[in-house]
Amino acid sequence: MDVDPLEETRAGVRWGKLHGFQRDCLVAIGFLSLSESEFIGLRIKARLQEQRDEVIHHGRLYTNLDELVDMGLVEKGTVDQRSNSYQLTRDGRRLIEGRKVWLDEAGQLRLIVDGGDLA
């Protein structure tokens, strides 16, 4: 689904205000959503551990996921008595899209460095 890029949510959340781990959580949830319709914190944890090549402790993960929920970037649901599911909200997707646009533009800096030569 295409979304309009967003630099700041209505709640005042900007990409740059998020901690690196929170940004990685958003991206991990986004990637997982491409192949799965519902996923729990343990799947997010596994994705982050693979992506970051480090052990992710439960307390760190769930504290940050709860903060992202409070910011309106992630929606938390209940799978069963022990498991919650997490999905990006529209604002979460739009914030990621805003960052993608910025990175796409930053990638064009190579043209300036190379004097406009695409080769």
ZIGIGI-V910900 format. One line per field, one symbol per residue. burial: # if it has 9 or more other ideal C-beta (glycine too) atoms within 8 Angstrom, else .. Layout:
burial=???
This chain:
burial=..#.##..#...###..#...############.....###.###.###.#....#...###.######.####.##.....#######.############........#........
